[in-house]
Amino acid sequence: MKYNSETYSCKLRLKSSPEDDVVPMQPGSGETHVFFPDSLGDDLIIDVSDTKGKPCGRVVAQVATMAEEPADKLRWWSIYREPEHELVGRIHLYVQYTTAADENNTKYGSVAETVAYDIVLEVAMKAQHIQQRNLVLQGSWKWLLTEFASYYGVSDAYTKLRYLSYIVDVATPTADWLNLVHELLLPVLMKSHGTATLSHQENRILGEVEEQIEQTLAMVFENYKCLDESLVSGLAEDFRPPTGLAASALEPAIKLYSLLHDVLSPEAQLRLCGYFQTAARKRSRRHMLETDEFVAGNSEGIKMDMVTFTTAYQKMKSLCHNIRNEIFTDIEIHNHHILPSFVDLPNLTAAIYSVELSNRLRSFLVACPPTGPSSPVADLVIATADFQKDLASWNICSIKAGVDAKELFHLYIVLWIEDKRRALLENCRLDKVKWSGVRTQHMTTPFVDEMYDLLKNTLTEYEVIICRWPEYIFVLENAIADIEKAVIDSLEKQYVDTLAPLKDCIAPKKFGLKYVQKLAKRNSTCPYVVPEDLGILLNTMKRLLDVLRPRIESHLRSWSSCIPHGGNSAAIGERLSEVTVTLRAKFRNYMQAVVEKLSENTRMQNTTKLKKIIQDSKGLVLESDIRGRMQELNDQLIGAINHMHKVSEVHVFVAICRGFWDRMGQDVLRFLENRKENKAWYKGARVAVSVLDDTFASQMQQLLGNTLQPKELEPPRSIMEVRSILCKDAPRQKNSGFYY
């Protein structure tokens, strides 16, 4: 074709064919090509370009126009430039249009028979009310369509494809629809893959049908937990929890997908897996809606009342359970062996659920930070840890950025313990102690019981944490040890005035002679009386050692079973043992100081000084005379014992009495050891020891009765050593110590 002395090129295609299915031709070259229009409504499109490839215009030749006068083969067609629709030239085109009626040649010619078949099919569809869940033609209409297709040579592939084109318009994600589509499509695809080929018209319909079928398959797979055969639409409109059963539509959907795709190809496998991943994201998103209000705007530290706080954490707990149930349902569906082997549904969906749940938990904890292991928080910790544990027990592969309960809560747990430590240390400050001068039924200060109740409650609170992550035992133990030390320090500060008189006995110092004489003179007129507050302090320390602290240590050591085999369970309690050693040493020192003070009282007067009494008994013959000289000391001892019984509880009372008894025996022992060769004082010493034994044993028995253990009435070590000296043949016991 020549125009303005320029050479042009043309690209020809049918309107019904893909845009890239073009045939290049050169005007005047004599080239020919056979096109197969779909119907009379098809067009032959010719795009004209210049030598540089610049578009000049387009010719649209209607097939219907060619069919009206098939004898008129050579025609002029106008060339228009779009979108102005400006006439820019004409082209001389030679077209030969032919048709054929037999089935083998339908792809070459007229489609009048198929148009007629379409009309009959449409009437049949309307007559039998073909719609959703009513998909199959029956009776006379089915017979008529079969006979019509046979008589007019409409191919079996065309009848099935045309039927499919109606069916896909009323598609539902249900087993009946999917099975029918598979039944109709299978022979068509077998023909297209075999020696026979589909006509261009059939290929076009197949392409359209496949696209719509793919959309329905996507609907099935992306909503595989919402499918419901009992509903007309086949899809539940409301969001329902998973049932654990595979939907009836799932198996035929997989079969149909396998028919349309080569499931051995990576592309088809990725596509199918992608559908299930989309389903998981949709369901995850739906579950997340319940907690969106708490992370809106990702604001940190939302202020909320306790009811709202509890509700928020309960919803997060429910979210963990719901996501857990989703994965468990996927395991159950997977175990039905419906899905292809390459679809590992539990791992596929768990990777999405776990990551999204982890992200939501992290955002939630930032927006609504937990202040401690309260009941709602503990429930969420349990739910999160159990979720992670369940995934591991179900052999779900490790998920990057998935739920890691310990990692999510670690910083909060450390902060909780530190905050609790600081709060309890604050309670130990002297200005915060409320119970000064008050005592309990145990004759102790309520401050200690209150503090150890708080410690016990703390351990109970952290039970849920330790049982899952026992490594926090040591963090908690360090905090408790610090608090216990603070309790002891607070006790000493609270009773500092009471303890002041005992300091000289606890840590003896070197004084000048004048000061010692002055002190001795003062003491001679002011005998020491154990204050009631000192009794409270000693009783409290004893209760700490025997009752309160062992409870804490026992609770702590009971967690050793939580430590995995090979862990350092032996290290549990080491810090608390250090506190025990310190407390026991302080208690021993105070008890010894009290005993020493009571002993000093007996040496203030010559009439009660045991050494003086024994010395003066040298010339006495009768035992009664010696006992008479012991009477004033005996009365003083009885008074001291009775007073101690009033201010101290049983165990402290027994320990001090036996310590006092032992201390008096030491005075006798030292007296005799300095006079080993002179036995003149043995009789006096023997009587003195007898009086001491009778006094202490009888008074303790009288005051305590049957609560006293037999071994507590046995003479202390110093008395036994005195007796060994007085009895030549008895074995000596050289060790001496303080018994309590």
ZAMARGU-4260 file (C-alpha; in steps of 0.2 Angstrom, whole numbers, plus 5000, padded with zeros to 4 digits):
<rodrens>
0) 5000/5000/5000 | 5007/5017/4995 | 5002/5033/5003 | 5011/5050/5001 | 5026/5040/4994
5) 5028/5031/5011 | 5029/5013/5015 | 5017/5006/5028 | 5016/4990/5038 | 5000/4982/5045
10) 4996/4971/5060 | 4981/4960/5059 | 4971/4951/5073 | 4953/4946/5078 | 4944/4956/5091
15) 4941/4939/5100 | 4959/4934/5101 | 4972/4940/5114 | 4980/4957/5110 | 4997/4950/5107
20) 4990/4937/5095 | 4994/4948/5079 | 4999/4944/5062 | 5011/4956/5053 | 5009/4959/5035
25) 5016/4970/5022 | 5004/4979/5010 | 5007/4973/4992 | 5017/4958/4996 | 5003/4946/4992
30) 5004/4937/5009 | 4988/4928/5015 | 4982/4922/5032 | 4967/4912/5038 | 4958/4919/5053
35) 4944/4909/5063 | 4931/4922/5070 | 4921/4916/5085 | 4905/4923/5078 | 4897/4935/5066
40) 4899/4948/5080 | 4918/4946/5078 | 4929/4960/5070 | 4945/4960/5060 | 4957/4973/5067
45) 4971/4981/5056 | 4983/4993/5064 | 4993/5003/5052 | 5010/5010/5056 | 5024/5020/5046
50) 5042/5014/5043 | 5047/5021/5061 | 5033/5010/5069 | 5023/5026/5073 | 5004/5021/5073
55) 4994/5029/5059 | 4977/5023/5061 | 4966/5007/5063 | 4954/4998/5052 | 4939/4988/5060
60) 4932/4976/5048 | 4916/4968/5054 | 4914/4949/5050 | 4895/4951/5049 | 4898/4963/5034
65) 4909/4951/5025 | 4896/4937/5028 | 4882/4947/5020 | 4890/4947/5003 | 4903/4933/5003
70) 4905/4936/4984 | 4912/4953/4986 | 4930/4949/4991 | 4939/4964/4986 | 4934/4980/4996
75) 4940/4997/5002 | 4940/4999/5021 | 4942/5016/5030 | 4957/5020/5041 | 4953/5030/5057
80) 4965/5038/5070 | 4958/5036/5087 | 4952/5043/5099 | 4947/5058/5087 | 4940/5045/5075
85) 4948/5055/5061 | 4948/5048/5043 | 4966/5047/5038 | 4966/5035/5023 | 4959/5019/5016
90) 4966/5001/5013 | 4962/4989/4999 | 4958/4972/5007 | 4955/4955/4999 | 4944/4944/5010
95) 4937/4927/5006 | 4924/4921/5019 | 4918/4903/5019 | 4908/4892/5032 | 4906/4874/5035
100) 4893/4864/5045 | 4902/4848/5050 | 4909/4846/5067 | 4927/4843/5061 | 4927/4860/5052
105) 4917/4871/5064 | 4933/4879/5069 | 4934/4886/5052 | 4918/4893/5048 | 4901/4900/5054
110) 4895/4898/5072 | 4876/4899/5068 | 4873/4882/5074 | 4881/4886/5091 | 4871/4902/5092
115) 4856/4892/5090 | 4861/4879/5103 | 4865/4894/5115 | 4847/4900/5113 | 4840/4883/5116
120) 4851/4881/5131 | 4846/4897/5139 | 4828/4893/5137 | 4831/4876/5145 | 4840/4885/5159
125) 4826/4897/5163 | 4813/4883/5161 | 4821/4872/5174 | 4826/4887/5185 | 4844/4883/5185
130) 4852/4893/5199 | 4863/4891/5215 | 4861/4873/5222 | 4850/4868/5207 | 4863/4865/5193
135) 4858/4850/5183 | 4846/4849/5168 | 4834/4835/5168 | 4820/4827/5159 | 4814/4832/5142
140) 4825/4848/5141 | 4841/4838/5144 | 4835/4826/5130 | 4831/4840/5118 | 4848/4848/5120
145) 4857/4832/5117 | 4847/4828/5101 | 4849/4846/5095 | 4868/4845/5097 | 4869/4829/5089
150) 4858/4834/5074 | 4867/4850/5071 | 4884/4844/5074 | 4888/4855/5089 | 4903/4847/5098
155) 4902/4839/5114 | 4916/4850/5121 | 4906/4865/5116 | 4890/4859/5124 | 4900/4856/5141
160) 4909/4873/5140 | 4893/4882/5136 | 4884/4874/5150 | 4899/4878/5161 | 4898/4896/5156
165) 4881/4897/5164 | 4885/4887/5179 | 4900/4898/5184 | 4888/4913/5184 | 4879/4905/5199
170) 4895/4898/5207 | 4895/4893/5225 | 4909/4886/5235 | 4900/4869/5238 | 4903/4851/5234
175) 4889/4849/5222 | 4895/4864/5211 | 4913/4859/5212 | 4909/4840/5207 | 4898/4846/5193
180) 4912/4858/5186 | 4924/4844/5187 | 4913/4832/5178 | 4910/4844/5164 | 4928/4850/5163
185) 4937/4834/5163 | 4932/4827/5145 | 4935/4845/5138 | 4953/4846/5145 | 4957/4828/5140
190) 4952/4833/5122 | 4962/4848/5122 | 4977/4839/5129 | 4975/4825/5116 | 4976/4823/5098
195) 4960/4833/5094 | 4960/4852/5097 | 4947/4864/5103 | 4940/4877/5091 | 4945/4895/5094
200) 4928/4898/5100 | 4929/4884/5113 | 4946/4890/5118 | 4939/4907/5121 | 4925/4900/5132
205) 4937/4888/5141 | 4948/4903/5145 | 4934/4913/5152 | 4927/4898/5162 | 4944/4894/5169
210) 4946/4911/5176 | 4929/4911/5185 | 4932/4893/5191 | 4949/4899/5198 | 4940/4913/5207
215) 4928/4901/5215 | 4942/4889/5220 | 4951/4904/5228 | 4935/4907/5238 | 4935/4889/5244
220) 4953/4889/5249 | 4953/4906/5257 | 4937/4902/5267 | 4940/4883/5270 | 4934/4885/5288
225) 4919/4895/5284 | 4911/4883/5271 | 4894/4877/5275 | 4884/4865/5263 | 4868/4869/5273
230) 4868/4887/5267 | 4862/4892/5249 | 4878/4902/5247 | 4889/4888/5254 | 4898/4901/5264
235) 4894/4907/5282 | 4892/4925/5283 | 4895/4926/5302 | 4912/4922/5309 | 4912/4905/5318
240) 4925/4896/5328 | 4933/4881/5319 | 4925/4864/5321 | 4940/4853/5317 | 4931/4845/5302
245) 4936/4847/5284 | 4922/4855/5274 | 4914/4844/5261 | 4919/4856/5247 | 4937/4855/5251
250) 4941/4838/5243 | 4932/4841/5226 | 4940/4858/5226 | 4957/4850/5227 | 4952/4838/5214
255) 4947/4852/5202 | 4962/4862/5206 | 4973/4847/5201 | 4963/4846/5185 | 4967/4864/5180
260) 4985/4864/5186 | 5000/4854/5185 | 5002/4852/5204 | 5020/4846/5202 | 5025/4863/5196
265) 5032/4875/5209 | 5020/4889/5203 | 5005/4878/5205 | 5011/4873/5223 | 5015/4891/5228
270) 4998/4897/5222 | 4988/4884/5231 | 4999/4887/5247 | 4996/4905/5245 | 4977/4903/5246
275) 4978/4894/5263 | 4990/4907/5269 | 4977/4921/5264 | 4964/4911/5273 | 4975/4911/5289
280) 4978/4930/5288 | 4959/4933/5286 | 4955/4922/5301 | 4969/4930/5311 | 4964/4947/5307
285) 4946/4943/5312 | 4952/4936/5329 | 4963/4952/5331 | 4947/4963/5330 | 4943/4959/5347
290) 4958/4967/5354 | 4961/4981/5341 | 4954/4994/5354 | 4968/4991/5366 | 4982/4994/5353
295) 4974/5008/5343 | 4987/5021/5338 | 5000/5010/5347 | 5000/5022/5361 | 5010/5017/5376
300) 5004/5015/5394 | 4985/5018/5391 | 4977/5023/5408 | 4963/5011/5412 | 4953/5006/5427
305) 4955/4988/5435 | 4939/4982/5426 | 4945/4988/5409 | 4963/4981/5413 | 4956/4964/5417
310) 4944/4964/5402 | 4959/4968/5391 | 4970/4954/5397 | 4955/4941/5397 | 4953/4946/5378
315) 4971/4943/5375 | 4970/4927/5384 | 4955/4922/5373 | 4965/4927/5358 | 4979/4915/5362
320) 4966/4901/5364 | 4957/4905/5348 | 4973/4905/5338 | 4979/4889/5346 | 4962/4881/5341
325) 4964/4887/5323 | 4981/4878/5322 | 4974/4863/5330 | 4960/4862/5318 | 4972/4863/5304
330) 4981/4848/5311 | 4965/4839/5311 | 4961/4844/5293 | 4978/4839/5288 | 4976/4822/5296
335) 4961/4819/5284 | 4974/4817/5270 | 4963/4827/5258 | 4976/4840/5254 | 4991/4836/5242
340) 5007/4831/5251 | 5016/4847/5247 | 5003/4857/5257 | 5009/4856/5276 | 4994/4865/5282
345) 4998/4866/5301 | 5016/4873/5297 | 5009/4884/5283 | 4996/4893/5294 | 5005/4892/5311
350) 5019/4902/5303 | 5006/4916/5300 | 4996/4914/5316 | 5011/4914/5327 | 5020/4929/5320
355) 5004/4939/5320 | 5000/4934/5338 | 5017/4938/5343 | 5016/4955/5336 | 4999/4958/5344
360) 5005/4953/5361 | 5020/4964/5359 | 5010/4979/5355 | 4997/4975/5368 | 5010/4974/5382
365) 5017/4991/5377 | 5000/4999/5376 | 4994/4990/5392 | 5010/4986/5402 | 5008/4973/5416
370) 5013/4980/5433 | 5015/4963/5441 | 5010/4945/5440 | 4992/4948/5445 | 4978/4935/5441
375) 4974/4942/5424 | 4992/4945/5419 | 4996/4927/5425 | 4982/4920/5415 | 4990/4928/5399
380) 5007/4922/5403 | 5000/4904/5405 | 4990/4906/5389 | 5006/4912/5379 | 5017/4899/5386
385) 5005/4885/5383 | 5003/4891/5365 | 5021/4890/5363 | 5022/4873/5372 | 5008/4866/5361
390) 5016/4871/5345 | 5032/4862/5350 | 5022/4847/5356 | 5013/4847/5339 | 5030/4846/5330
395) 5027/4863/5322 | 5043/4869/5315 | 5052/4884/5323 | 5045/4900/5318 | 5055/4915/5315
400) 5048/4930/5325 | 5034/4919/5331 | 5028/4918/5349 | 5042/4917/5362 | 5033/4919/5379
405) 5049/4921/5389 | 5056/4934/5377 | 5039/4943/5377 | 5038/4944/5396 | 5057/4944/5401
410) 5059/4963/5404 | 5042/4964/5413 | 5047/4950/5425 | 5063/4957/5429 | 5055/4974/5432
415) 5041/4966/5443 | 5054/4958/5454 | 5064/4974/5456 | 5048/4984/5459 | 5043/4972/5472
420) 5060/4972/5480 | 5060/4991/5481 | 5042/4992/5488 | 5046/4979/5502 | 5062/4988/5506
425) 5053/5004/5508 | 5041/4995/5520 | 5057/4991/5531 | 5061/5009/5533 | 5060/5014/5551
430) 5048/5028/5548 | 5036/5016/5539 | 5036/5003/5553 | 5018/5004/5561 | 5020/4991/5575
435) 5032/4998/5587 | 5028/4992/5605 | 5015/4980/5599 | 5016/4961/5600 | 5007/4947/5593
440) 5000/4931/5601 | 5018/4924/5598 | 5025/4938/5609 | 5033/4945/5593 | 5032/4961/5583
445) 5018/4961/5570 | 5030/4969/5558 | 5040/4953/5554 | 5024/4943/5552 | 5017/4956/5540
450) 5033/4957/5530 | 5035/4938/5528 | 5016/4937/5523 | 5021/4949/5509 | 5036/4938/5505
455) 5025/4922/5505 | 5012/4930/5494 | 5026/4936/5482 | 5032/4918/5480 | 5014/4912/5477
460) 5012/4926/5464 | 5028/4920/5455 | 5023/4902/5455 | 5016/4903/5437 | 5032/4911/5431
465) 5045/4900/5440 | 5036/4884/5435 | 5038/4889/5417 | 5055/4898/5418 | 5064/4892/5434
470) 5079/4903/5430 | 5070/4917/5438 | 5072/4908/5455 | 5089/4916/5457 | 5083/4933/5453
475) 5069/4931/5465 | 5080/4924/5478 | 5092/4939/5477 | 5078/4951/5480 | 5071/4941/5495
480) 5088/4940/5503 | 5090/4959/5501 | 5073/4961/5509 | 5077/4949/5524 | 5093/4958/5527
485) 5082/4974/5528 | 5070/4967/5540 | 5084/4962/5552 | 5092/4979/5550 | 5075/4987/5553
490) 5072/4976/5569 | 5089/4982/5576 | 5085/5000/5572 | 5068/4999/5580 | 5075/4991/5596
495) 5091/5001/5596 | 5088/5008/5613 | 5084/4991/5620 | 5099/4983/5613 | 5111/4997/5619
500) 5114/4990/5636 | 5119/4973/5628 | 5133/4981/5617 | 5146/4980/5630 | 5143/4961/5632
505) 5143/4958/5613 | 5159/4967/5609 | 5169/4970/5625 | 5181/4985/5624 | 5196/4990/5633
510) 5192/5004/5645 | 5202/5015/5657 | 5202/5010/5675 | 5192/5025/5681 | 5178/5021/5668
515) 5178/5003/5673 | 5176/5007/5691 | 5163/5020/5687 | 5153/5007/5677 | 5155/4994/5691
520) 5149/5006/5704 | 5134/5011/5693 | 5130/4992/5689 | 5131/4988/5708 | 5116/4999/5711
525) 5106/4996/5695 | 5104/4977/5692 | 5099/4973/5674 | 5081/4969/5671 | 5077/4962/5654
530) 5065/4974/5645 | 5049/4968/5638 | 5054/4975/5621 | 5070/4964/5621 | 5059/4949/5624
535) 5049/4954/5609 | 5065/4956/5599 | 5072/4939/5604 | 5055/4930/5602 | 5054/4938/5584
540) 5071/4933/5579 | 5068/4915/5586 | 5052/4915/5576 | 5061/4920/5561 | 5074/4906/5563
545) 5062/4892/5567 | 5046/4897/5558 | 5045/4911/5545 | 5061/4909/5536 | 5060/4890/5534
550) 5044/4892/5526 | 5051/4904/5513 | 5067/4893/5511 | 5056/4877/5509 | 5045/4886/5496
555) 5060/4891/5486 | 5068/4874/5487 | 5052/4866/5481 | 5055/4874/5464 | 5071/4864/5462
560) 5060/4851/5453 | 5056/4864/5440 | 5074/4865/5435 | 5078/4854/5420 | 5090/4839/5423
565) 5107/4845/5423 | 5103/4862/5430 | 5111/4870/5445 | 5097/4866/5457 | 5110/4864/5472
570) 5113/4883/5471 | 5095/4887/5476 | 5094/4894/5493 | 5113/4900/5494 | 5109/4918/5497
575) 5095/4914/5510 | 5108/4903/5519 | 5119/4918/5520 | 5105/4927/5529 | 5102/4913/5540
580) 5120/4913/5546 | 5120/4931/5549 | 5103/4931/5559 | 5108/4915/5569 | 5124/4924/5574
585) 5115/4940/5579 | 5102/4930/5589 | 5116/4920/5598 | 5126/4936/5603 | 5110/4944/5610
590) 5105/4928/5620 | 5123/4927/5627 | 5123/4945/5631 | 5107/4943/5641 | 5114/4928/5650
595) 5130/4938/5654 | 5119/4953/5660 | 5109/4941/5672 | 5125/4933/5678 | 5133/4951/5681
600) 5117/4954/5692 | 5123/4940/5704 | 5140/4947/5706 | 5134/4964/5712 | 5132/4959/5730
605) 5143/4948/5740 | 5128/4939/5747 | 5123/4933/5729 | 5141/4931/5722 | 5143/4913/5720
610) 5162/4913/5721 | 5161/4922/5738 | 5147/4910/5744 | 5159/4895/5740 | 5174/4903/5748
615) 5164/4907/5764 | 5158/4889/5765 | 5176/4882/5769 | 5173/4881/5787 | 5155/4876/5787
620) 5151/4858/5791 | 5132/4856/5789 | 5125/4857/5771 | 5110/4867/5778 | 5122/4881/5782
625) 5128/4882/5765 | 5111/4881/5758 | 5106/4895/5769 | 5120/4906/5762 | 5114/4901/5745
630) 5096/4907/5749 | 5098/4925/5743 | 5106/4920/5727 | 5092/4907/5725 | 5079/4920/5727
635) 5087/4931/5714 | 5088/4917/5701 | 5070/4912/5704 | 5065/4931/5701 | 5076/4932/5685
640) 5068/4916/5679 | 5050/4921/5682 | 5053/4938/5674 | 5061/4930/5658 | 5045/4918/5657
645) 5034/4934/5657 | 5044/4943/5643 | 5049/4928/5632 | 5041/4914/5623 | 5044/4896/5627
650) 5060/4892/5616 | 5068/4908/5620 | 5064/4906/5639 | 5072/4888/5639 | 5087/4894/5630
655) 5091/4909/5641 | 5087/4898/5657 | 5099/4885/5651 | 5112/4898/5646 | 5110/4906/5663
660) 5112/4889/5672 | 5127/4885/5661 | 5135/4902/5665 | 5133/4900/5684 | 5141/4883/5682
665) 5155/4891/5673 | 5158/4902/5688 | 5159/4886/5699 | 5170/4878/5686 | 5183/4892/5685
670) 5183/4893/5704 | 5188/4875/5706 | 5200/4875/5691 | 5210/4888/5700 | 5211/4878/5716
675) 5213/4860/5709 | 5225/4855/5724 | 5214/4862/5738 | 5198/4851/5740 | 5192/4861/5755
680) 5179/4870/5745 | 5173/4854/5736 | 5159/4852/5748 | 5153/4870/5746 | 5154/4868/5727
685) 5145/4852/5727 | 5130/4860/5737 | 5131/4875/5726 | 5129/4865/5711 | 5115/4855/5718
690) 5106/4871/5723 | 5108/4878/5705 | 5101/4861/5698 | 5086/4861/5709 | 5082/4879/5706
695) 5083/4880/5687 | 5075/4863/5684 | 5061/4865/5697 | 5057/4883/5691 | 5057/4878/5672
700) 5046/4863/5677 | 5035/4873/5687 | 5032/4886/5673 | 5032/4876/5658 | 5025/4859/5664
705) 5023/4845/5652 | 5028/4856/5637 | 5046/4854/5643 | 5057/4841/5635 | 5066/4829/5646
710) 5083/4834/5638 | 5080/4852/5643 | 5080/4847/5661 | 5097/4839/5660 | 5111/4849/5668
715) 5121/4859/5655 | 5139/4856/5650 | 5148/4867/5663 | 5138/4858/5677 | 5143/4841/5671
720) 5161/4847/5671 | 5160/4853/5688 | 5153/4836/5693 | 5167/4827/5684 | 5180/4837/5695
725) 5171/4833/5711 | 5170/4815/5706 | 5188/4809/5704 | 5184/4794/5693 | 5172/4803/5681
730) 5178/4807/5664 | 5182/4826/5660 | 5173/4836/5647 | 5184/4850/5642 | 5173/4858/5629
735) 5161/4872/5635 | 5149/4882/5625 | 5132/4891/5625 | 5117/4880/5624 | 5100/4886/5617
</rodrens>
